[in-house]
Amino acid sequence: MAVTPSSHSLEALQALDLDPAFALHRGGKLEVRSTVPVRDADDLALAYTPGVARVCSAIADEPALANEYTWVSNVVAVVSDGTAVLGLGDIGPSAAMPVMEGKALLFKEFAGVDAVPICLDCTDVDALVETVVRLAPSFGGINLEDISAPRCFEVENRLREILDIPVFHDDQHGTAIVTLAALKNAARLTGRPLGELRAVVAGAGASGIAVSRILLNAGIGDIAVADSKGLIHEGREGLNPVKEALARESNRAGLRGSTEQALAGADVFIGLSGSTVSEEAIASMAEGSIVFALSNPTPEVHPDLARKHARVVATGRSDFPNQINNVLAFPGVFRGALDVRATTITENMKVAAAEALAGIVSDDDLSPEYVIPSPFDERVAPAVVAAVSAQARVDGVARL
């Protein structure tokens, strides 16, 4: 078989490495390290054959022992098909790998969870589900990542039905958990309960749907969600099943029209669409409004403009206050679920994680520039872990 030379010369690679992002990624961001020494023949005989055969036989007789005598109970698969990567869109599995490596890195750094990035060269829902099911015996949990909507909903739902380990689409639920936590604190700052707030969400993709659902579960007063064709409401033609279900549960005011029209008098705006919202629309919101412009890298409205009119402003960016960052949620959520060997991640576990995050910000520290803790706050992961583990036991999904 002929060997095809690399299309990149040494000089070209050296030029790329002048960018610190490329230099950091050279050779990848992960490695596998052993946890036991192999110093001599005795060590080898225990770590591999013949000693390993005794462990294998015990697991064959009692499969649950795999959780005690392999790494399975502490390892998560980070699975993507590369169809909805960050703000880059459908770039394919190979180009998605740096993001999945990064996700695995964050699992380890922030919660001590081992994670393996797996980028699949298939986009068919049946193929994705079948592949993950066949991989599942090697893992204690499945983190789905950057799979485009609406396929992501079906993939996650089917895997949750089939598997008895946590399955969590972070683009949906990580964003939702952190958004709910920040909104709880923003509401506390402005002196209003969630039940008195009317929210408008721009975007009905994976994160927009999940954020809307967690806010509904948390008791938001009302919420209207807009997609590229306008506000979602009962009776609107052309809705897919996910949006039809959302239409039945949201927009009790029966609003029609655009995001900007719905913002008049609204208390909360949450942007998850990549679209733009005018300063005039933000100015039309209720007094003491809350604006979460979360699209990356370009928020729906620039934070400096939003702050002229809103009491609290959050973005998805690290260079502005109140960053809504999924890393606040997913490492601790999985650590908490794995610690009790949960069979699933329930809605209550997600809300518990949000409440734990919100609780880190004390009344003394709460301010318009500080409604959500930093990912580097060492209190974050332990608080989320404890809350998720405790709720798993309450919900009856913990095996420990």
C-alpha positions as CSV (number, residue, x, y, z in Angstrom):
1,M,0.0,0.0,0.0
2,A,1.4,3.4,-1.0
3,V,2.1,5.9,1.7
4,T,0.8,9.4,1.0
5,P,3.1,12.1,2.2
6,S,1.7,14.7,4.6
7,S,0.3,17.7,2.9
8,H,1.9,19.9,5.6
9,S,5.6,20.6,5.5
10,L,7.7,21.0,8.6
11,E,7.8,24.7,7.9
12,A,4.0,24.9,7.6
13,L,3.6,23.2,10.9
14,Q,6.1,25.4,12.6
15,A,4.2,28.4,11.3
16,L,1.0,27.1,12.8
17,D,2.8,26.5,16.1
18,L,3.4,30.2,16.3
19,D,-0.2,30.4,17.4
20,P,-0.2,29.3,21.1
21,A,-3.5,27.4,20.6
22,F,-1.8,25.2,17.9
23,A,1.3,24.8,20.1
24,L,-0.8,23.7,23.0
25,H,-2.7,21.1,20.9
26,R,0.4,19.6,19.3
27,G,0.2,15.9,20.0
28,G,-3.2,16.2,21.6
29,K,-4.2,17.1,25.2
30,L,-4.6,13.7,26.7
31,E,-2.6,10.5,27.5
32,V,-3.3,7.2,29.4
33,R,-1.3,6.6,32.6
34,S,-1.2,3.4,34.6
35,T,-2.3,3.4,38.2
36,V,-0.2,0.4,39.3
37,P,3.5,-0.3,38.8
38,V,5.0,-3.0,36.7
39,R,8.5,-3.3,38.2
40,D,9.2,-7.0,37.9
41,A,7.7,-10.4,36.9
42,D,5.6,-10.6,40.0
43,D,3.9,-7.3,39.2
44,L,3.4,-8.4,35.6
45,A,1.8,-11.7,36.7
46,L,-0.7,-9.8,38.8
47,A,-1.5,-6.9,36.4
48,Y,-1.7,-9.2,33.4
49,T,-1.7,-13.0,32.9
50,P,-2.1,-15.2,34.9
51,G,-3.5,-13.0,37.7
52,V,-5.9,-11.1,35.5
53,A,-7.7,-14.3,34.6
54,R,-8.9,-14.7,38.2
55,V,-10.5,-11.2,38.1
56,C,-12.0,-11.9,34.7
57,S,-13.6,-15.1,35.9
58,A,-15.1,-13.4,39.0
59,I,-16.6,-10.6,36.8
60,A,-18.0,-13.2,34.4
61,D,-19.8,-14.9,37.3
62,E,-20.9,-11.5,38.8
63,P,-20.8,-8.7,36.2
64,A,-21.3,-6.0,38.9
65,L,-17.8,-6.6,40.1
66,A,-16.5,-4.7,37.0
67,N,-17.4,-1.6,38.9
68,E,-14.9,-2.6,41.7
69,Y,-12.1,-4.2,39.7
70,T,-11.9,-2.1,36.5
71,W,-12.0,1.6,35.7
72,V,-15.5,1.4,34.3
73,S,-17.2,3.1,37.3
74,N,-15.1,6.2,36.9
75,V,-14.9,6.7,33.2
76,V,-17.2,8.6,30.8
77,A,-17.4,8.4,27.0
78,V,-17.5,11.8,25.4
79,V,-19.3,11.0,22.2
80,S,-19.9,13.3,19.2
81,D,-20.6,13.0,15.5
82,G,-19.2,16.5,14.8
83,T,-22.4,18.0,13.4
84,A,-22.9,20.9,15.8
85,V,-19.4,21.9,17.1
86,L,-19.3,25.1,19.2
87,G,-20.0,27.9,16.8
88,L,-18.5,26.0,13.9
89,G,-21.4,23.9,12.9
90,D,-21.1,20.6,11.0
91,I,-17.3,20.1,10.7
92,G,-17.2,16.3,11.0
93,P,-15.7,13.9,13.5
94,S,-12.0,14.5,12.9
95,A,-12.3,18.2,13.3
96,A,-14.4,17.7,16.4
97,M,-11.7,15.8,18.2
98,P,-9.9,18.8,19.7
99,V,-13.2,19.8,21.4
100,M,-13.9,16.3,22.7
101,E,-10.3,16.1,24.0
102,G,-10.9,19.4,25.7
103,K,-14.1,18.1,27.3
104,A,-12.3,15.0,28.6
105,L,-9.6,17.3,30.0
106,L,-12.2,19.3,31.9
107,F,-13.8,16.2,33.3
108,K,-10.5,15.2,34.8
109,E,-9.3,18.6,35.9
110,F,-12.5,19.8,37.6
111,A,-13.9,16.5,39.0
112,G,-11.4,13.7,38.8
113,V,-13.5,11.9,36.2
114,D,-11.6,9.9,33.5
115,A,-13.1,10.5,30.1
116,V,-12.4,9.1,26.6
117,P,-13.2,11.2,23.5
118,I,-15.0,9.3,20.8
119,C,-15.8,10.9,17.5
120,L,-18.1,8.7,15.3
121,D,-18.2,8.7,11.5
122,C,-22.0,8.4,11.3
123,T,-24.9,10.8,11.6
124,D,-27.9,8.4,11.3
125,V,-29.8,8.2,14.5
126,D,-30.1,4.4,14.5
127,A,-26.4,4.1,13.8
128,L,-25.4,6.5,16.5
129,V,-27.6,4.7,19.1
130,E,-26.5,1.3,18.1
131,T,-22.8,2.3,18.2
132,V,-23.0,3.9,21.7
133,V,-25.0,0.9,23.0
134,R,-22.3,-1.4,21.9
135,L,-19.6,0.8,23.5
136,A,-21.5,1.2,26.7
137,P,-20.1,-1.8,28.7
138,S,-16.7,0.0,28.8
139,F,-18.1,3.1,30.5
140,G,-19.9,4.3,33.6
141,G,-21.6,7.1,31.8
142,I,-22.2,8.7,28.4
143,N,-21.7,12.4,27.7
144,L,-23.2,13.3,24.3
145,E,-21.6,16.3,22.7
146,D,-22.1,18.6,19.7
147,I,-24.8,16.5,18.0
148,S,-27.2,18.6,16.0
149,A,-30.9,19.1,16.8
150,P,-33.4,17.7,16.5
151,R,-31.5,14.4,16.2
152,C,-29.8,14.9,19.6
153,F,-33.1,14.7,21.4
154,E,-34.0,11.3,19.9
155,V,-30.4,9.9,20.4
156,E,-30.4,10.9,24.0
157,N,-33.9,9.7,24.7
158,R,-33.4,6.3,23.1
159,L,-30.0,5.8,24.9
160,R,-31.6,6.7,28.2
161,E,-34.3,4.1,27.6
162,I,-31.8,1.3,26.7
163,L,-28.9,1.9,29.1
164,D,-28.7,1.7,32.9
165,I,-25.9,4.3,33.2
166,P,-26.2,8.1,33.1
167,V,-26.6,9.5,29.6
168,F,-26.3,13.3,29.5
169,H,-26.3,15.6,26.4
170,D,-24.2,18.5,27.8
171,D,-25.2,21.0,25.1
172,Q,-28.7,20.7,26.5
173,H,-28.5,20.1,30.2
174,G,-25.2,21.6,31.2
175,T,-26.3,24.9,29.7
176,A,-29.7,24.6,31.3
177,I,-28.3,23.9,34.8
178,V,-26.0,26.9,34.8
179,T,-28.6,29.2,33.3
180,L,-31.1,28.2,36.0
181,A,-28.5,28.8,38.7
182,A,-27.7,32.2,37.4
183,L,-31.3,33.1,36.9
184,K,-32.2,32.1,40.4
185,N,-29.6,34.5,41.7
186,A,-30.5,37.3,39.3
187,A,-34.1,37.0,40.5
188,R,-32.9,37.0,44.1
189,L,-30.9,40.1,43.4
190,T,-33.9,41.9,41.8
191,G,-36.2,40.8,44.6
192,R,-38.6,38.6,42.5
193,P,-39.4,34.9,42.6
194,L,-39.1,32.9,39.4
195,G,-42.9,32.5,39.4
196,E,-43.3,36.2,38.7
197,L,-40.9,36.4,35.8
198,R,-41.9,36.3,32.1
199,A,-39.0,35.1,30.0
200,V,-38.3,35.1,26.3
201,V,-35.8,32.5,24.8
202,A,-34.3,33.1,21.4
203,G,-33.3,29.7,20.0
204,A,-35.1,26.3,19.9
205,G,-32.1,24.1,19.3
206,A,-30.6,21.7,21.8
207,S,-29.7,24.3,24.5
208,G,-32.8,26.5,23.9
209,I,-35.2,23.6,24.4
210,A,-33.4,22.3,27.5
211,V,-33.1,25.7,29.1
212,S,-36.8,26.3,28.5
213,R,-37.7,22.9,30.0
214,I,-35.7,23.3,33.1
215,L,-37.1,26.8,33.7
216,L,-40.6,25.4,33.3
217,N,-39.8,22.7,35.8
218,A,-38.4,25.3,38.2
219,G,-41.7,27.2,38.1
220,I,-40.9,30.2,35.8
221,G,-44.0,32.4,35.5
222,D,-44.2,32.1,31.7
223,I,-41.8,31.5,28.9
224,A,-42.0,32.1,25.1
225,V,-39.5,30.5,22.8
226,A,-38.6,31.7,19.3
227,D,-37.0,29.8,16.5
228,S,-35.9,31.1,13.1
229,K,-39.6,31.4,12.1
230,G,-40.8,33.3,15.1
231,L,-42.5,32.5,18.4
232,I,-43.5,28.9,19.1
233,H,-47.1,28.5,20.0
234,E,-49.9,25.9,19.8
235,G,-51.3,25.6,16.4
236,R,-48.3,26.9,14.5
237,E,-47.7,24.8,11.4
238,G,-44.5,23.0,10.6
239,L,-43.3,22.3,14.2
240,N,-41.4,19.1,14.8
241,P,-42.5,16.8,17.7
242,V,-40.1,18.4,20.2
243,K,-41.3,21.9,19.4
244,E,-45.0,20.8,19.4
245,A,-44.5,19.4,22.9
246,L,-42.9,22.7,24.0
247,A,-45.7,24.7,22.5
248,R,-48.2,22.8,24.8
249,E,-46.2,23.7,27.9
250,S,-45.1,27.3,27.2
251,N,-46.2,30.6,26.0
252,R,-49.4,30.6,28.0
253,A,-49.9,34.3,27.0
254,G,-50.3,33.1,23.4
255,L,-47.8,35.5,22.0
256,R,-47.2,35.6,18.2
257,G,-44.6,37.3,16.1
258,S,-40.8,37.8,16.7
259,T,-38.4,37.6,19.6
260,E,-38.1,41.4,19.7
261,Q,-41.9,41.8,19.8
262,A,-42.1,39.4,22.7
263,L,-39.5,41.3,24.6
264,A,-41.7,44.3,25.2
265,G,-42.4,44.2,29.0
266,A,-40.6,40.9,29.5
267,D,-38.5,40.4,32.6
268,V,-35.9,37.9,31.1
269,F,-34.2,37.5,27.8
270,I,-32.1,34.3,27.1
271,G,-30.3,34.2,23.8
272,L,-29.2,30.8,22.5
273,S,-29.7,31.4,18.8
274,G,-26.7,33.2,17.2
275,S,-29.1,35.9,16.1
276,T,-29.0,39.6,17.0
277,V,-31.4,41.6,19.2
278,S,-31.5,45.4,19.0
279,E,-30.8,47.7,21.8
280,E,-34.3,49.1,21.4
281,A,-35.8,45.7,22.1
282,I,-33.7,45.3,25.3
283,A,-34.8,48.8,26.3
284,S,-38.5,47.8,25.9
285,M,-38.2,45.1,28.6
286,A,-39.5,45.6,32.1
287,E,-37.7,47.6,34.7
288,G,-34.9,45.5,36.4
289,S,-34.7,43.2,33.5
290,I,-32.3,40.3,33.2
291,V,-30.4,39.6,29.9
292,F,-28.5,36.4,29.2
293,A,-27.0,36.8,25.8
294,L,-25.3,33.5,25.6
295,S,-24.3,32.9,21.9
296,N,-20.6,32.5,21.3
297,P,-18.4,34.2,20.2
298,T,-20.9,37.0,19.4
299,P,-23.7,37.6,21.9
300,E,-27.1,38.5,20.6
301,V,-26.6,42.0,22.0
302,H,-23.3,43.5,23.2
303,P,-23.1,43.4,27.0
304,D,-22.2,47.1,27.2
305,L,-25.4,48.0,25.4
306,A,-27.5,45.6,27.4
307,R,-26.2,47.0,30.7
308,K,-27.6,50.4,29.8
309,H,-31.1,49.0,30.3
310,A,-30.8,45.7,32.2
311,R,-30.0,45.1,35.9
312,V,-28.2,41.8,35.3
313,V,-26.3,40.8,32.1
314,A,-24.6,37.5,31.5
315,T,-22.9,36.0,28.5
316,G,-21.1,32.8,27.4
317,R,-17.8,34.5,27.2
318,S,-15.0,34.6,29.8
319,D,-14.1,38.3,29.1
320,F,-17.3,39.6,30.6
321,P,-18.8,39.2,34.1
322,N,-21.3,36.3,34.7
323,Q,-20.1,33.7,32.3
324,I,-22.6,30.9,31.7
325,N,-20.1,28.1,31.4
326,N,-21.1,24.4,31.2
327,V,-17.9,23.4,33.0
328,L,-19.7,24.6,36.2
329,A,-22.1,21.7,35.8
330,F,-21.1,18.6,33.8
331,P,-18.0,17.5,35.8
332,G,-19.8,17.6,39.1
333,V,-23.0,16.2,37.7
334,F,-21.2,13.1,36.4
335,R,-18.9,12.8,39.5
336,G,-22.0,12.9,41.7
337,A,-23.9,10.3,39.5
338,L,-20.8,8.0,39.3
339,D,-20.1,8.1,43.0
340,V,-23.5,6.6,43.8
341,R,-23.6,4.5,40.5
342,A,-26.8,6.2,39.4
343,T,-28.7,4.5,36.6
344,T,-29.7,7.8,35.1
345,I,-29.6,11.6,35.6
346,T,-33.1,12.7,36.6
347,E,-34.7,16.2,36.2
348,N,-34.5,16.6,39.9
349,M,-30.8,15.9,39.9
350,K,-30.3,18.7,37.4
351,V,-32.3,21.1,39.4
352,A,-30.4,20.1,42.5
353,A,-27.1,20.9,40.7
354,A,-28.5,24.3,39.8
355,E,-29.6,25.1,43.3
356,A,-26.1,24.0,44.6
357,L,-24.4,26.3,42.1
358,A,-26.7,29.2,43.0
359,G,-26.1,28.7,46.7
360,I,-22.4,29.3,46.4
361,V,-23.1,33.0,45.8
362,S,-23.9,34.4,49.2
363,D,-26.2,37.4,49.9
364,D,-23.1,39.5,50.8
365,D,-21.4,38.7,47.5
366,L,-24.4,38.8,45.2
367,S,-24.2,41.7,42.7
368,P,-25.2,42.5,39.1
369,E,-21.6,41.4,38.1
370,Y,-21.7,38.3,40.2
371,V,-24.7,36.0,40.0
372,I,-22.8,32.8,39.1
373,P,-19.5,31.5,40.5
374,S,-16.3,31.2,38.5
375,P,-15.4,27.7,37.2
376,F,-12.2,28.1,39.2
377,D,-14.0,28.5,42.5
378,E,-13.0,25.4,44.4
379,R,-16.4,25.2,46.1
380,V,-18.2,24.5,42.8
381,A,-17.5,20.8,42.1
382,P,-17.9,19.6,45.7
383,A,-21.2,21.4,46.0
384,V,-22.6,20.0,42.8
385,V,-21.3,16.5,43.5
386,A,-23.0,16.4,46.9
387,A,-26.3,17.8,45.7
388,V,-26.5,15.4,42.7
389,S,-25.5,12.3,44.8
390,A,-28.1,13.2,47.5
391,Q,-30.8,13.7,45.0
392,A,-30.1,10.5,43.2
393,R,-30.7,8.7,46.4
394,V,-33.9,10.6,47.0
395,D,-35.1,9.8,43.5
396,G,-34.3,6.1,43.9
397,V,-31.8,5.8,41.1
398,A,-28.6,5.3,43.2
399,R,-27.1,1.9,43.5
400,L,-24.8,2.8,46.4
